Amino acid sequence: MSKKRDTDDGAPLTPGGLPDIRYVQALAEVFSTYELDEIEIESGEHRVLLRRSDNAAQPAVVVAPAAAAVVAPAAAPVVEEGEFIESPFVGTFFRRPSPDAAPFVEIGASVANGNVVCIVEAMKLFNELEVEFDCRIEECLVEDGQPVEYGAKLFRVTRR
């Protein structure tokens, strides 16, 4: 998926350099939907922290520069080179339409523009992601059922 980004780390930014309000709103919706007490996202130089207060019905939102070093989660390999299909939003990644079905695409498969390659479930909506160009699937970078962030690299591909 080719999403326009202002930074290399995947966080959409406003012209003033702050995270895009739609990104923060999407995080707040996930926060509320799953009744989380706290959610923290670090992306490049920015950190978004949503924390439920005992005194407030609404979550507190803190946007601040992140620590200098951001460590990638152990379950997600860091892949730097190549072309990728990325998640357009925060959600849960699924390779197949149902637990007992075959994956939408296999490694090594040639995929045409418009073909569905996976589902990202966000706020109980199952969104089919279609590839935007003809390509070959080289590698799947996310485990089935794994949570993904906005801009997460889902598949490494080669254009045809």
FENTANOR-V641389 format. One record per residue. N is the residue number from 1. RES is the residue in three letters. PHI is phi in radians with two decimals (NA if undefined). NEAR is the number of other C-alpha atoms within 8 Angstrom. Layout:
# FENTANOR-V641389
n=N res=RES phi=PHI near=NEAR
n=N res=RES phi=PHI near=NEAR
This chain:
# FENTANOR-V641389
n=1 res=MET phi=NA near=10
n=2 res=SER phi=-1.89 near=6
n=3 res=LYS phi=-1.78 near=5
n=4 res=LYS phi=-1.26 near=4
n=5 res=ARG phi=-2.27 near=9
n=6 res=ASP phi=-1.66 near=8
n=7 res=THR phi=-2.33 near=8
n=8 res=ASP phi=-1.35 near=6
n=9 res=ASP phi=-1.61 near=6
n=10 res=GLY phi=1.72 near=11
n=11 res=ALA phi=-1.45 near=15
n=12 res=PRO phi=-1.24 near=10
n=13 res=LEU phi=-2.06 near=12
n=14 res=THR phi=-1.43 near=8
n=15 res=PRO phi=-1.00 near=5
n=16 res=GLY phi=-1.40 near=5
n=17 res=GLY phi=1.59 near=6
n=18 res=LEU phi=-1.61 near=9
n=19 res=PRO phi=-1.03 near=12
n=20 res=ASP phi=-1.01 near=10
n=21 res=ILE phi=-1.07 near=6
n=22 res=ARG phi=-1.11 near=6
n=23 res=TYR phi=-1.12 near=10
n=24 res=VAL phi=-1.15 near=10
n=25 res=GLN phi=-1.10 near=8
n=26 res=ALA phi=-1.09 near=9
n=27 res=LEU phi=-1.11 near=9
n=28 res=ALA phi=-1.13 near=10
n=29 res=GLU phi=-1.16 near=9
n=30 res=VAL phi=-1.09 near=10
n=31 res=PHE phi=-0.96 near=13
n=32 res=SER phi=-1.26 near=8
n=33 res=THR phi=-1.01 near=8
n=34 res=TYR phi=-1.65 near=6
n=35 res=GLU phi=0.84 near=6
n=36 res=LEU phi=-1.35 near=9
n=37 res=ASP phi=-1.52 near=7
n=38 res=GLU phi=-2.77 near=9
n=39 res=ILE phi=-2.47 near=9
n=40 res=GLU phi=-2.32 near=8
n=41 res=ILE phi=-2.17 near=7
n=42 res=GLU phi=-1.95 near=10
n=43 res=SER phi=-2.54 near=11
n=44 res=GLY phi=1.09 near=8
n=45 res=GLU phi=-1.58 near=9
n=46 res=HIS phi=-2.03 near=12
n=47 res=ARG phi=-2.34 near=13
n=48 res=VAL phi=-2.04 near=12
n=49 res=LEU phi=-2.17 near=12
n=50 res=LEU phi=-2.00 near=13
n=51 res=ARG phi=-2.37 near=10
n=52 res=ARG phi=-1.38 near=12
n=53 res=SER phi=-1.68 near=9
n=54 res=ASP phi=-1.12 near=5
n=55 res=ASN phi=-1.66 near=4
n=56 res=ALA phi=-2.12 near=7
n=57 res=ALA phi=-1.39 near=7
n=58 res=GLN phi=-1.66 near=6
n=59 res=PRO phi=-1.23 near=10
n=60 res=ALA phi=-1.43 near=9
n=61 res=VAL phi=-2.05 near=8
n=62 res=VAL phi=-2.16 near=8
n=63 res=VAL phi=-2.09 near=10
n=64 res=ALA phi=-2.57 near=7
n=65 res=PRO phi=-1.05 near=7
n=66 res=ALA phi=-1.43 near=11
n=67 res=ALA phi=-1.09 near=6
n=68 res=ALA phi=-1.07 near=5
n=69 res=ALA phi=-1.88 near=4
n=70 res=VAL phi=-1.96 near=9
n=71 res=VAL phi=-1.65 near=4
n=72 res=ALA phi=-1.24 near=7
n=73 res=PRO phi=-1.06 near=6
n=74 res=ALA phi=-1.08 near=5
n=75 res=ALA phi=-1.34 near=4
n=76 res=ALA phi=-1.93 near=8
n=77 res=PRO phi=-1.18 near=8
n=78 res=VAL phi=-1.51 near=5
n=79 res=VAL phi=-2.06 near=4
n=80 res=GLU phi=-1.78 near=4
n=81 res=GLU phi=-1.89 near=4
n=82 res=GLY phi=1.99 near=7
n=83 res=GLU phi=-1.93 near=8
n=84 res=PHE phi=-2.35 near=10
n=85 res=ILE phi=-1.70 near=12
n=86 res=GLU phi=-2.01 near=12
n=87 res=SER phi=-1.31 near=14
n=88 res=PRO phi=-1.42 near=8
n=89 res=PHE phi=-2.86 near=9
n=90 res=VAL phi=-1.33 near=12
n=91 res=GLY phi=3.07 near=11
n=92 res=THR phi=-2.06 near=11
n=93 res=PHE phi=-1.51 near=15
n=94 res=PHE phi=-2.31 near=13
n=95 res=ARG phi=-1.42 near=11
n=96 res=ARG phi=-2.28 near=11
n=97 res=PRO phi=-1.22 near=11
n=98 res=SER phi=-2.67 near=5
n=99 res=PRO phi=-0.98 near=5
n=100 res=ASP phi=-1.71 near=4
n=101 res=ALA phi=-1.61 near=7
n=102 res=ALA phi=-1.25 near=6
n=103 res=PRO phi=-1.05 near=9
n=104 res=PHE phi=-1.02 near=10
n=105 res=VAL phi=-2.40 near=10
n=106 res=GLU phi=-1.81 near=7
n=107 res=ILE phi=-1.10 near=8
n=108 res=GLY phi=1.61 near=8
n=109 res=ALA phi=-1.29 near=8
n=110 res=SER phi=-1.55 near=8
n=111 res=VAL phi=-2.17 near=11
n=112 res=ALA phi=-1.63 near=9
n=113 res=ASN phi=-0.86 near=10
n=114 res=GLY phi=1.67 near=8
n=115 res=ASN phi=-1.29 near=8
n=116 res=VAL phi=-1.35 near=9
n=117 res=VAL phi=-1.97 near=11
n=118 res=CYS phi=-3.00 near=15
n=119 res=ILE phi=-2.16 near=13
n=120 res=VAL phi=-2.08 near=13
n=121 res=GLU phi=-1.54 near=12
n=122 res=ALA phi=-2.37 near=12
n=123 res=MET phi=0.91 near=8
n=124 res=LYS phi=1.18 near=5
n=125 res=LEU phi=-1.89 near=6
n=126 res=PHE phi=-1.65 near=8
n=127 res=ASN phi=-1.72 near=8
n=128 res=GLU phi=-1.36 near=9
n=129 res=LEU phi=-1.69 near=9
n=130 res=GLU phi=-1.81 near=11
n=131 res=VAL phi=-1.29 near=14
n=132 res=GLU phi=-1.73 near=8
n=133 res=PHE phi=-2.80 near=8
n=134 res=ASP phi=-1.20 near=11
n=135 res=CYS phi=-2.76 near=12
n=136 res=ARG phi=-2.05 near=12
n=137 res=ILE phi=-1.38 near=16
n=138 res=GLU phi=-1.60 near=10
n=139 res=GLU phi=-2.82 near=9
n=140 res=CYS phi=-1.70 near=10
n=141 res=LEU phi=-1.75 near=10
n=142 res=VAL phi=-2.30 near=10
n=143 res=GLU phi=-1.35 near=8
n=144 res=ASP phi=-1.02 near=7
n=145 res=GLY phi=1.50 near=7
n=146 res=GLN phi=-1.45 near=9
n=147 res=PRO phi=-1.17 near=8
n=148 res=VAL phi=-2.29 near=11
n=149 res=GLU phi=-1.75 near=9
n=150 res=TYR phi=-1.00 near=11
n=151 res=GLY phi=1.43 near=10
n=152 res=ALA phi=-1.08 near=9
n=153 res=LYS phi=-1.36 near=11
n=154 res=LEU phi=-1.67 near=11
n=155 res=PHE phi=-2.36 near=13
n=156 res=ARG phi=-1.63 near=14
n=157 res=VAL phi=-2.32 near=13
n=158 res=THR phi=-2.16 near=10
n=159 res=ARG phi=-1.15 near=8
n=160 res=ARG phi=-1.87 near=5
